[in-house]
């Protein structure tokens, strides 16, 4: 398997619909691609949408932001690198980072902070063990913190 097929470093194919009037990638596309990568990461560890629904939990986002560094155009080969920026000691809270790379050049960084939400109690809660196990796997960002 090449690094581009890996869930932690994934090559993306940009589409015509991803482009804005300035002929570069729309800002919301970066958020959507980060979200897709997180869902693929979870599913690769058995934490599928169906599993979350059956277990009565899912992720809730508190903050999502993007820093844009370089313009990205439709023909640019872009890789997304996933890492964990923060975890609660009990795993109720999490932070993810998605670096959008054109070769070694960082074009944008999406950071997300959230928690696991119990859909029955309607409260933030400790996720099931498969989620905790999955969160052990990804690389940690340079500024990773436990909270």
Order of alpha helices (4+ residues) and beta strands (2+ residues): beta-alpha-alpha-beta-beta-beta-beta-beta-alpha-beta
